[in-house]
Amino acid sequence: MSLTSTERDELIAAARLWADADPDHATAAQLRKLLAEATADGEAAEAALADLADRFSGTLQFGTAGLRAALGAGPMRMNRAVVRRTAAGIASFLQDKSEGWTPSAVIGYDARHNSRAFALETAAVFSAAGIEAFLLPCTLPTPVLAYAVRALDTDAGVMVTASHNPAQDNGYKVYLGGRTVKGPGRGAQIVPPYDAEIAARIDYSVPLDSIETAPEGWTDVSESIAADYINAVDALVSRDGYPSRDLKIVLTPMHGVGGETMTAVLRDAGFTSVKLVAAQAQPDPDFPTVAFPNPEEPGALDMAVAMAAETDADIVLANDPDADRAAVAAKDPATGQWRMLRGDETGALLGAHLAARIRSGHLKPRVRAGHSPVFANSIVSSRLLARIAASAGFAHQETLTGFKWISRVPGLVYGYEEALGYCVAPGLVRDKDGISAGLLIAELAASLKASGRTLFDMLDDLSLEHGLHASDQLSVRVADLALIPQMMTRLREHPPASLAGSPVASAVDLSSGSADLPPTDGLLYLTRDSTRIIVRPSGTEPKLKCYLEVIEPVSGRDGLGAARTAAAERLAAAKADIAAALGLDA
């Protein structure tokens, strides 16, 4: 890279200052090694300078996703210094919001590298700042932390996790509740303006040692919090309405922290045939058997599916590493092959299952008098849930992507997003919850098996009733984040005139916002034959994501095959058209 002598000197000075103040000896040593290389002669100096410049190119931006980045030294990485400043900002926000009362916060963490260290750093900062801090007793799923925010009635919650990101990453999710946020957003992740208010209080201009930390003062939460969560989730099942438990399950927590909790929930609900994928059963921050610890990624479920085929299992259940997402795979009777259900398929199945339980009286959600239950999903998810809700006489609402929005829908009974996120019990957890969703998937699959049917048969029934809703995704992963706004600009300046042979009937720039949705960086195209494509940057990964959906009417069960063929062709054509519009190969 090309730096002036002044820029080089300023960069080296900033790095030395950071290393001297760093409370973590490992990251301080990492930085000093880079400094030695950057100030020595030879080819390594240029690479070291480039690395330093990247680490000190700014500060991690705190937003509605909290923080998420690669581990390492410097203000653009996840480390104890960054966590200390962030925790101080959150503490300042909570103190400013308090009205004569002592703010409280609960802190949880997963099994990733440095997660416990970041949680302890947060507890130390909160305690020193006069925040009543509660620390969860061990590595636990994100849904347990979200549950604890409501169960302990704290004003905030912090979960140290990078969810399904690669092993080199970690992150920091923030929830608000108690006396800080009222209404349906109580206990949910932060949204604007809270993110900006917290970000404004994260100060990198003051010396790190000016932020006080306490050696003690926080409360270690009893291990009973996990048992309370498990009991609350198990209370969701309907033993009278859906008594069958004859289901062979293969379960993988994908090297994450959900295995013990998910197994306990299934066992206590009566599912006795649960086999864990041994190689992925224990928490391992290196995720050695998967390239990306995300059930959506190709190959991620290969070991679980192979085990299911060998043991003649009925379904595979998978959680991502912090267990806020759930995936299900089963053998498709039409092909005889195992496959993972798309998030939209599972979302529709859970919606139909919950609607049936409500109508039959086996589920009595808390709904205000005179109001109907509300189903919700993100705008990038399938439109099928809206039809299921309407058929049941329920209300339906679309939101921006992310459970920080879905969980805030007034009257919410069920919400989902296509990225394997499901909220089946908003009264317990105001966020996506892969544990409770996995349990209700098992309940549904067992009930269908008892009547000689499968999840795929139920999907066919939904297609016959509402039309075949077929969805797909085109994801563009980039190394250079500057490419994403360039591609979005290209689409805004040169929008496609047609997609999959159907003229574009409407093109909506979501950044303008509407009466129903806040502004977000995205584009929505709807064609005359109801093909829909939404293009948006990912909020958590270096990706541009394109969501495609087509709807094919179905005339009789024999017409399903033709509808699937037509839908597949339209999806393929739409994917090719949007790729061409982005300047990519399909």
LUMMARSE-739961 format. One line per 5 residues: number of its first residue (from 1); for each residue x, y, z of C-alpha. Coordinates in nm, 4 decimals. Example, Ala and Ser with C-alpha at 12.3 -4.5 7.8 and 13.67 -1.06 7.14 Angstrom:
! LUMMARSE-739961
1	1.2300,-0.4500,0.7800 | 1.3670,-0.1060,0.7140 .
//
This chain:
! LUMMARSE-739961
1	0.0000,0.0000,0.0000 | 0.1048,0.3590,-0.0483 | 0.1320,0.5758,0.2639 | 0.3016,0.9100,0.3077 | 0.5714,0.9215,0.5748 .
6	0.3360,1.1264,0.7923 | 0.0523,0.8738,0.7525 | 0.2923,0.5894,0.8280 | 0.4181,0.7594,1.1429 | 0.0642,0.8347,1.2629 .
11	-0.0434,0.4759,1.1988 | 0.2521,0.3320,1.3911 | 0.1981,0.5746,1.6769 | -0.1728,0.4804,1.7015 | -0.0872,0.1107,1.7011 .
16	0.1770,0.1526,1.9729 | -0.0654,0.3516,2.1877 | -0.3285,0.0782,2.1466 | -0.0810,-0.2002,2.2309 | 0.0343,-0.0190,2.5447 .
21	-0.3245,0.0209,2.6695 | -0.4575,-0.3208,2.5585 | -0.5804,-0.5206,2.8631 | -0.5347,-0.8481,2.6706 | -0.1734,-0.9666,2.6567 .
26	-0.2453,-1.1864,2.3521 | -0.3803,-0.9083,2.1307 | -0.1168,-0.6656,2.2574 | 0.1531,-0.9156,2.1560 | -0.0159,-0.9609,1.8176 .
31	-0.0007,-0.5875,1.7582 | 0.3614,-0.5545,1.8708 | 0.4605,-0.8330,1.6319 | 0.2977,-0.6425,1.3457 | 0.4703,-0.3232,1.4562 .
36	0.8090,-0.4947,1.4553 | 0.7470,-0.6222,1.1023 | 0.6141,-0.2858,0.9810 | 0.9204,-0.0969,1.1064 | 1.1778,-0.3484,0.9777 .
41	1.3313,-0.3624,0.6334 | 1.2114,-0.6163,0.3811 | 0.8996,-0.7314,0.1955 | 0.7135,-0.8177,0.5166 | 0.6991,-0.4502,0.6119 .
46	0.4544,-0.3603,0.3359 | 0.2150,-0.6425,0.4293 | 0.2361,-0.5538,0.7983 | 0.1633,-0.1876,0.7239 | -0.1389,-0.2871,0.5155 .
51	-0.2659,-0.5060,0.7985 | -0.2206,-0.2244,1.0506 | -0.3917,0.0230,0.8201 | -0.6936,-0.2090,0.7941 | -0.7145,-0.2564,1.1719 .
56	-0.6915,0.1213,1.2299 | -0.9017,0.2427,0.9351 | -1.1805,0.3467,1.1708 | -1.3818,0.1963,1.4547 | -1.6332,-0.0859,1.4475 .
61	-1.9738,0.0645,1.3843 | -2.2293,-0.0142,1.6517 | -2.5729,-0.0624,1.4954 | -2.8905,-0.2666,1.5203 | -2.6814,-0.5814,1.4792 .
66	-2.4610,-0.4634,1.7676 | -2.1023,-0.5526,1.6776 | -1.9654,-0.8365,1.4672 | -1.6141,-0.8676,1.3280 | -1.2992,-1.0776,1.3166 .
71	-1.1098,-1.1266,1.6413 | -0.7832,-0.9383,1.6765 | -0.6146,-0.6209,1.7948 | -0.7234,-0.2738,1.6862 | -1.0423,-0.0675,1.6710 .
76	-1.1725,-0.2525,1.3635 | -1.1568,-0.5938,1.5330 | -1.3372,-0.7648,1.8202 | -1.1222,-0.7520,2.1342 | -1.1414,-0.6627,2.5013 .
81	-1.0565,-0.2963,2.4411 | -1.3419,-0.2560,2.1924 | -1.5770,-0.4463,2.4227 | -1.4769,-0.2267,2.7187 | -1.5559,0.0931,2.5280 .
86	-1.8821,-0.0528,2.3962 | -1.9906,-0.1680,2.7416 | -1.9138,0.1790,2.8763 | -2.1341,0.3295,2.6077 | -2.4213,0.0943,2.6929 .
91	-2.3779,0.1675,3.0644 | -2.3905,0.5422,2.9967 | -2.7075,0.4950,2.7893 | -2.8751,0.2946,3.0666 | -2.7802,0.5468,3.3324 .
96	-2.9121,0.8319,3.1208 | -3.2426,0.6451,3.0695 | -3.2890,0.5693,3.4387 | -3.5219,0.7877,3.6367 | -3.3974,0.7451,3.9883 .
101	-3.3704,0.3683,3.9649 | -3.0634,0.1484,3.9289 | -3.0433,0.0029,3.5773 | -2.9917,-0.3713,3.5389 | -2.8510,-0.5946,3.2651 .
106	-2.8011,-0.9671,3.2085 | -2.5021,-1.0961,3.0104 | -2.4711,-1.4253,2.8227 | -2.2059,-1.5808,2.6045 | -2.1512,-1.8722,2.3678 .
111	-1.8454,-2.0976,2.3228 | -1.6590,-1.8936,2.0618 | -1.3031,-1.7794,2.1148 | -1.2974,-1.5015,2.3806 | -1.6738,-1.5052,2.4406 .
116	-1.6431,-1.5578,2.8151 | -1.3631,-1.2990,2.8363 | -1.5826,-1.0418,2.6594 | -1.8751,-1.1265,2.8890 | -1.6589,-1.0804,3.1998 .
121	-1.5226,-0.7515,3.0608 | -1.8799,-0.6318,3.0140 | -1.9791,-0.7382,3.3652 | -1.6758,-0.5568,3.5093 | -1.7592,-0.2323,3.3257 .
126	-2.1298,-0.2488,3.4124 | -2.0600,-0.3140,3.7808 | -1.8129,-0.0261,3.8032 | -2.0663,0.2035,3.6355 | -2.3377,0.1229,3.8884 .
131	-2.5355,-0.1139,3.6664 | -2.6813,-0.4162,3.8460 | -2.5226,-0.6889,3.6349 | -2.6204,-1.0552,3.6087 | -2.3908,-1.3071,3.4384 .
136	-2.5325,-1.6314,3.2997 | -2.3637,-1.9332,3.4616 | -2.2065,-2.0956,3.1547 | -2.2113,-2.1059,2.7754 | -2.5781,-2.1058,2.6747 .
141	-2.7871,-2.0469,2.3594 | -2.8853,-1.6940,2.2622 | -3.2575,-1.7739,2.3215 | -3.1781,-1.8408,2.6890 | -3.0267,-1.4923,2.7179 .
146	-3.3297,-1.3404,2.5427 | -3.5536,-1.5383,2.7802 | -3.3520,-1.4171,3.0801 | -3.4011,-1.0507,2.9848 | -3.7755,-1.0976,3.0300 .
151	-3.7638,-1.3546,3.3122 | -3.5281,-1.1409,3.5233 | -3.6997,-0.8218,3.4032 | -3.3681,-0.6512,3.3335 | -3.3363,-0.3218,3.1513 .
156	-3.0864,-0.4638,2.9030 | -2.9261,-0.7832,2.7849 | -2.5961,-0.8514,2.6125 | -2.5182,-1.1723,2.4259 | -2.1597,-1.2338,2.3182 .
161	-2.1888,-1.4347,1.9971 | -2.1276,-1.4164,1.6238 | -2.4096,-1.6648,1.5642 | -2.3335,-1.8564,1.2415 | -2.0315,-1.6514,1.1284 .
166	-1.6931,-1.8183,1.0610 | -1.4679,-1.9240,1.3478 | -1.2465,-1.6137,1.3342 | -1.5400,-1.3838,1.4211 | -1.7171,-1.2805,1.7369 .
171	-1.9900,-1.0317,1.8115 | -2.2083,-0.8493,2.0592 | -2.5901,-0.8403,2.0517 | -2.7870,-0.5971,2.2679 | -3.1438,-0.6281,2.3961 .
176	-3.3509,-0.3713,2.5837 | -3.6354,-0.4399,2.8243 | -3.7491,-0.3846,3.1803 | -3.8034,-0.0134,3.2373 | -3.6093,0.0914,2.9268 .
181	-3.8518,-0.0294,2.6605 | -4.2206,-0.0994,2.7031 | -4.4796,-0.2637,2.4809 | -4.4110,-0.5363,2.2238 | -4.0445,-0.4349,2.1943 .
186	-3.9720,-0.5204,2.5573 | -3.6956,-0.7801,2.5605 | -3.6194,-0.7491,2.1885 | -3.2994,-0.6503,2.0110 | -3.2286,-0.2817,1.9693 .
191	-3.3657,-0.0784,1.6791 | -3.3260,0.2894,1.5877 | -3.2974,0.5278,1.7611 | -3.1527,0.3210,2.0465 | -2.8592,0.1994,1.8371 .
196	-2.7572,0.5543,1.7485 | -2.8014,0.6711,2.1090 | -2.5704,0.3950,2.2329 | -2.3216,0.4477,1.9480 | -2.2991,0.8187,2.0352 .
201	-2.1835,0.7234,2.3850 | -1.9056,0.4863,2.2704 | -1.6049,0.7156,2.3065 | -1.2673,0.6284,2.1508 | -1.1170,0.9670,2.2316 .
206	-1.0662,0.9028,2.6033 | -0.7853,0.6833,2.7385 | -0.8922,0.3234,2.7859 | -0.7782,0.3196,3.1476 | -1.0204,0.6034,3.2231 .
211	-1.3033,0.3485,3.1883 | -1.3385,0.1893,3.5291 | -1.3731,-0.1871,3.5724 | -1.4702,-0.3705,3.8884 | -1.3042,-0.6946,4.0006 .
216	-1.6386,-0.8156,4.1360 | -1.9890,-0.6908,4.2049 | -2.1976,-0.8738,3.9478 | -2.4355,-1.1596,4.0304 | -2.3796,-1.5063,3.8905 .
221	-2.7206,-1.6273,3.7750 | -2.8246,-1.9675,3.9038 | -2.8038,-2.2594,3.6641 | -3.1770,-2.2943,3.7209 | -3.2294,-2.0254,3.4548 .
226	-3.1588,-2.2883,3.1877 | -3.3991,-2.5325,3.3550 | -3.6653,-2.2603,3.3737 | -3.6237,-2.1939,3.0018 | -3.6442,-2.5659,2.9189 .
231	-3.9624,-2.6059,3.1258 | -4.1190,-2.2999,2.9649 | -4.0425,-2.4284,2.6147 | -4.1730,-2.7767,2.6938 | -4.5008,-2.6210,2.8076 .
236	-4.5563,-2.5153,2.4453 | -4.6295,-2.8689,2.3225 | -4.9845,-3.0020,2.3174 | -4.9867,-3.3551,2.4577 | -5.3658,-3.3811,2.4290 .
241	-5.4005,-3.2485,2.0784 | -5.0761,-3.3938,1.9401 | -4.9880,-3.6971,2.1568 | -4.7624,-3.8858,1.9150 | -4.3915,-3.8941,2.0012 .
246	-4.2881,-4.1796,1.7714 | -4.0218,-3.9933,1.5771 | -3.6584,-4.0799,1.5098 | -3.4559,-3.7596,1.5238 | -3.0946,-3.6917,1.4310 .
251	-2.9778,-3.3707,1.5959 | -2.6721,-3.1563,1.5278 | -2.5822,-2.8412,1.7223 | -2.3071,-2.7768,1.4649 | -2.0296,-2.7450,1.7242 .
256	-2.2365,-2.4848,1.9067 | -2.3960,-2.4467,2.2476 | -2.7463,-2.5725,2.1703 | -2.6931,-2.9480,2.1929 | -2.7546,-2.9972,2.5643 .
261	-3.0532,-2.7618,2.5773 | -3.2185,-2.8958,2.2616 | -3.1709,-3.2553,2.3743 | -3.3221,-3.1787,2.7148 | -3.6216,-3.0021,2.5594 .
266	-3.6935,-3.2927,2.3238 | -3.6427,-3.5534,2.5958 | -3.8663,-3.3771,2.8465 | -4.1342,-3.3380,2.5787 | -4.1388,-3.7167,2.5290 .
271	-3.9125,-3.7616,2.2254 | -3.6914,-4.0507,2.3330 | -3.5262,-4.1387,2.0009 | -3.2804,-3.8506,1.9596 | -2.9304,-3.9215,1.8260 .
276	-2.6620,-3.6549,1.8265 | -2.4047,-3.6282,1.5482 | -2.1075,-3.7175,1.7657 | -1.8465,-3.5227,1.5667 | -2.0534,-3.2019,1.6008 .
281	-2.2079,-3.2574,1.9442 | -1.9661,-3.0659,2.1688 | -1.9004,-2.6909,2.1516 | -1.5877,-2.6221,1.9483 | -1.5002,-2.2629,1.8523 .
286	-1.3001,-2.3834,1.5507 | -1.6000,-2.5598,1.3885 | -1.3696,-2.8278,1.2433 | -1.6216,-3.0227,1.0343 | -1.7891,-2.7343,0.8485 .
291	-1.6554,-2.4546,0.6282 | -1.9251,-2.2208,0.7613 | -2.1242,-2.3154,1.0743 | -2.4516,-2.2185,0.9100 | -2.7161,-2.4825,0.8243 .
296	-2.7958,-2.2857,0.5080 | -2.4469,-2.3361,0.3641 | -2.3957,-2.6239,0.1169 | -2.2501,-2.9277,0.2910 | -2.3212,-2.8075,0.6445 .
301	-2.5766,-3.0841,0.7087 | -2.3957,-3.3612,0.5208 | -2.2865,-3.5490,0.8340 | -2.6317,-3.5270,0.9915 | -2.8098,-3.6363,0.6745 .
306	-2.5684,-3.9278,0.6265 | -2.6364,-4.0402,0.9832 | -3.0107,-4.0063,0.9323 | -2.9973,-4.2208,0.6179 | -2.7875,-4.4867,0.7943 .
311	-3.0170,-4.5028,1.0984 | -3.3482,-4.4732,0.9078 | -3.4354,-4.1558,1.0971 | -3.7483,-3.9546,1.0245 | -3.6018,-3.6047,1.0391 .
316	-3.2815,-3.4121,1.0968 | -3.2919,-3.1120,1.3274 | -3.0033,-2.8661,1.3204 | -2.9232,-2.5521,1.5136 | -2.6627,-2.2929,1.4293 .
321	-2.3854,-2.2387,1.6896 | -2.5844,-2.0090,1.9200 | -2.9085,-2.2036,1.8564 | -3.1261,-1.9102,1.7573 | -3.1913,-2.0748,1.4188 .
326	-3.3353,-2.4134,1.3318 | -3.3190,-2.6240,1.0187 | -3.5021,-2.9440,0.9309 | -3.4208,-3.2086,0.6719 | -3.6214,-3.5151,0.5694 .
331	-3.6456,-3.7707,0.2918 | -3.8626,-3.6385,0.0082 | -4.0996,-3.9204,-0.0986 | -4.1100,-3.7766,-0.4518 | -3.7371,-3.8324,-0.5072 .
336	-3.6335,-4.0699,-0.2305 | -3.3558,-3.8223,-0.1474 | -3.2899,-3.6388,0.1769 | -3.2968,-3.2612,0.1568 | -3.3104,-2.9643,0.3881 .
341	-3.6352,-2.7720,0.3772 | -3.5993,-2.4109,0.2791 | -3.6626,-2.1571,0.5496 | -3.9810,-2.0484,0.3743 | -4.1072,-2.4090,0.3685 .
346	-4.0450,-2.4580,0.7397 | -4.1893,-2.1142,0.8089 | -4.5114,-2.2046,0.6282 | -4.5354,-2.5444,0.8022 | -4.4954,-2.3911,1.1464 .
351	-4.7463,-2.1193,1.0595 | -5.0047,-2.3737,0.9440 | -4.9378,-2.5913,1.2501 | -4.9799,-2.3020,1.4929 | -5.2920,-2.1821,1.3110 .
356	-5.4449,-2.5303,1.3408 | -5.3586,-2.5467,1.7106 | -5.5155,-2.2063,1.7755 | -5.8313,-2.2935,1.5837 | -5.8649,-2.6253,1.7681 .
361	-5.8157,-2.4616,2.1070 | -5.4900,-2.6458,2.1804 | -5.3080,-2.3125,2.1839 | -5.4572,-2.0065,2.3486 | -5.2356,-1.7089,2.2730 .
366	-5.2714,-1.3888,2.4664 | -5.4559,-1.1538,2.2340 | -5.6223,-0.8286,2.3265 | -5.9998,-0.8388,2.3311 | -6.1424,-0.7624,1.9891 .
371	-5.8131,-0.8340,1.8132 | -5.7135,-1.1376,1.6097 | -5.3813,-1.3221,1.6382 | -5.1067,-1.1720,1.4224 | -4.8625,-1.3635,1.2030 .
376	-4.5620,-1.1760,1.0670 | -4.2623,-1.2306,0.8438 | -3.9888,-1.0225,0.6883 | -4.0438,-0.8728,0.3438 | -3.7837,-1.1072,0.1914 .
381	-3.9729,-1.4143,0.3132 | -4.2454,-1.5947,0.1214 | -4.5898,-1.4481,0.0738 | -4.7419,-1.7862,0.1632 | -4.7692,-1.7077,0.5353 .
386	-4.9981,-1.4148,0.4564 | -5.2347,-1.6524,0.2745 | -5.2229,-1.9036,0.5601 | -5.3057,-1.6267,0.8066 | -5.5922,-1.4956,0.5953 .
391	-5.7366,-1.8462,0.5601 | -5.7339,-1.8836,0.9391 | -5.8907,-1.5430,0.9918 | -5.5728,-1.3973,1.1412 | -5.4005,-1.0677,1.0738 .
396	-5.0657,-1.0577,0.8953 | -4.7868,-0.8027,0.8831 | -4.4651,-0.7684,0.6838 | -4.1583,-0.6141,0.8432 | -3.8037,-0.5249,0.7546 .
401	-3.5512,-0.8066,0.7682 | -3.4463,-0.9101,1.1178 | -3.6188,-1.0225,1.4340 | -3.5566,-0.6861,1.5920 | -3.8496,-0.5811,1.3699 .
406	-4.0574,-0.9002,1.3604 | -4.0618,-0.9322,1.7393 | -4.2004,-0.5784,1.7757 | -4.5223,-0.6464,1.5834 | -4.8168,-0.5758,1.8194 .
411	-5.0241,-0.8855,1.8919 | -4.7602,-1.1167,1.7472 | -4.8330,-1.4869,1.7865 | -4.5876,-1.6228,1.5304 | -4.3157,-1.4710,1.3161 .
416	-4.0421,-1.5986,1.0903 | -3.7792,-1.5018,0.8360 | -3.6528,-1.7179,0.5515 | -3.2994,-1.7382,0.6988 | -3.4137,-2.0214,0.9304 .
421	-3.5369,-1.7893,1.2060 | -3.8665,-1.8632,1.3838 | -4.0410,-1.7081,1.6833 | -4.3104,-1.9526,1.7952 | -4.3494,-1.8163,2.1497 .
426	-4.3047,-1.4379,2.1640 | -4.4310,-1.4417,2.5231 | -4.1147,-1.6301,2.6226 | -3.8510,-1.5052,2.3801 | -3.8818,-1.1856,2.1780 .
431	-3.6382,-1.3100,1.9180 | -3.5825,-1.6047,1.6894 | -3.5467,-1.9259,1.8857 | -3.4150,-2.2440,1.7267 | -3.4884,-2.4531,2.0364 .
436	-3.8623,-2.3881,2.0664 | -3.9020,-2.3946,1.6878 | -3.7218,-2.7300,1.6702 | -3.9558,-2.8729,1.9317 | -4.2711,-2.7698,1.7426 .
441	-4.1241,-2.9019,1.4169 | -4.0802,-3.2366,1.5931 | -4.4364,-3.2220,1.7276 | -4.5724,-3.1590,1.3780 | -4.3590,-3.4283,1.2116 .
446	-4.4607,-3.6873,1.4744 | -4.8284,-3.6014,1.4321 | -4.8019,-3.6355,1.0544 | -4.6126,-3.9658,1.0851 | -4.8881,-4.1063,1.3081 .
451	-5.1362,-4.0484,1.0266 | -4.9049,-4.1937,0.7598 | -4.8043,-3.8572,0.6206 | -4.4900,-3.6432,0.5950 | -4.3874,-3.2794,0.6068 .
456	-4.3767,-3.2895,0.2262 | -4.7389,-3.4055,0.2096 | -4.8368,-3.1064,0.4193 | -4.6401,-2.8750,0.1907 | -4.8325,-3.0205,-0.1034 .
461	-5.1613,-2.9512,0.0753 | -5.0588,-2.5887,0.1271 | -4.9703,-2.5592,-0.2433 | -5.3061,-2.7001,-0.3452 | -5.4860,-2.4541,-0.1206 .
466	-5.2783,-2.1395,-0.1737 | -5.0695,-2.1971,-0.4878 | -4.7152,-2.3258,-0.5163 | -4.4833,-2.0659,-0.3606 | -4.1300,-2.1424,-0.4784 .
471	-3.8358,-1.9384,-0.3536 | -3.4632,-1.9225,-0.4158 | -3.1720,-1.6948,-0.3403 | -2.8744,-1.5515,-0.5235 | -2.5965,-1.4472,-0.2838 .
476	-2.2912,-1.2552,-0.3965 | -2.0088,-1.2813,-0.1397 | -1.7435,-1.0100,-0.1786 | -1.3950,-0.9507,-0.0426 | -1.4199,-0.5768,-0.1134 .
481	-1.7223,-0.4250,0.0643 | -1.7143,-0.1287,-0.1769 | -1.8527,-0.3590,-0.4455 | -2.1889,-0.3877,-0.2702 | -2.2940,-0.0193,-0.2978 .
486	-2.1600,-0.0220,-0.6545 | -2.3928,-0.3101,-0.7459 | -2.6868,-0.1411,-0.5729 | -2.6138,0.1805,-0.7648 | -2.5990,-0.0154,-1.0908 .
491	-2.9473,-0.1550,-1.0275 | -3.0879,0.1842,-0.9299 | -2.9493,0.3462,-1.2438 | -3.0290,0.0574,-1.4788 | -3.3284,-0.1355,-1.3403 .
496	-3.4378,-0.4516,-1.5243 | -3.7368,-0.4085,-1.7568 | -3.8458,-0.7707,-1.7201 | -3.7634,-1.0755,-1.5130 | -3.8136,-1.4353,-1.6273 .
501	-3.9982,-1.3096,-1.9324 | -4.2540,-1.1087,-1.7358 | -4.2493,-0.7261,-1.7509 | -4.1634,-0.5492,-1.4244 | -4.4893,-0.3969,-1.3028 .
506	-4.3424,-0.2102,-1.0070 | -3.9971,-0.1228,-0.8802 | -3.9747,0.0090,-0.5246 | -3.6643,0.1640,-0.3711 | -3.6989,0.0591,-0.0083 .
511	-3.4498,0.3252,0.1011 | -3.7323,0.5792,0.0653 | -3.9419,0.4075,0.3310 | -4.3216,0.3918,0.3330 | -4.6197,0.4154,0.5641 .
516	-4.5673,0.0470,0.6504 | -4.1888,0.0135,0.6565 | -3.8970,0.2282,0.7768 | -3.6281,0.3072,0.5174 | -3.3789,0.0303,0.4410 .
521	-3.1204,-0.0230,0.1699 | -3.3037,-0.2492,-0.0715 | -3.4868,-0.2771,-0.4022 | -3.8105,-0.4653,-0.4677 | -3.9272,-0.5729,-0.8131 .
526	-4.2692,-0.7233,-0.8841 | -4.3606,-0.8516,-1.2294 | -4.7005,-0.8932,-1.3919 | -4.7051,-1.2667,-1.3170 | -4.6283,-1.1990,-0.9459 .
531	-4.2622,-1.2948,-0.9638 | -4.0918,-1.0992,-0.6864 | -3.7245,-1.0156,-0.6386 | -3.5768,-0.8219,-0.3467 | -3.2105,-0.7160,-0.3486 .
536	-3.0392,-0.5984,-0.0300 | -2.6988,-0.5983,0.1379 | -2.6618,-0.8497,0.4199 | -2.6590,-0.6924,0.7643 | -2.4169,-0.9449,0.9135 .
541	-2.1980,-1.0778,0.6308 | -2.0051,-0.9337,0.3321 | -2.2791,-1.0336,0.0882 | -2.5324,-0.8913,-0.1510 | -2.8458,-1.1023,-0.1260 .
546	-3.1180,-1.1418,-0.3869 | -3.4425,-1.3105,-0.2783 | -3.6609,-1.4632,-0.5512 | -4.0149,-1.5969,-0.5318 | -4.2628,-1.7190,-0.7922 .
551	-4.6201,-1.8313,-0.7386 | -4.7680,-2.1037,-0.9587 | -5.1367,-2.1915,-0.9351 | -5.2033,-2.5639,-0.8952 | -5.5030,-2.7401,-1.0462 .
556	-5.5505,-3.0701,-0.8625 | -5.2861,-3.2878,-0.7003 | -5.1753,-3.4214,-1.0396 | -5.0851,-3.0666,-1.1358 | -4.8181,-3.0337,-0.8679 .
561	-4.5477,-3.1840,-1.0875 | -4.6157,-2.9404,-1.3704 | -4.6329,-2.6496,-1.1264 | -4.2954,-2.7443,-0.9758 | -4.1370,-2.7637,-1.3199 .
566	-4.2793,-2.4283,-1.4251 | -4.1761,-2.2655,-1.0982 | -3.8212,-2.4008,-1.1254 | -3.7896,-2.2673,-1.4790 | -3.9168,-1.9249,-1.3791 .
571	-3.6823,-1.9108,-1.0795 | -3.3835,-2.0053,-1.2926 | -3.4715,-1.7437,-1.5522 | -3.5275,-1.4744,-1.2887 | -3.1947,-1.5579,-1.1227 .
576	-3.0155,-1.5284,-1.4568 | -3.1855,-1.1959,-1.5324 | -3.1003,-1.0376,-1.1979 | -2.7420,-1.1676,-1.2195 | -2.7087,-1.0058,-1.5611 .
581	-2.8498,-0.6802,-1.4245 | -2.5829,-0.6906,-1.1533 | -2.3133,-0.7527,-1.4109 | -2.2508,-1.1111,-1.2954 | -2.2580,-1.4537,-1.4499 .
586	-2.5693,-1.6434,-1.3446 .
//
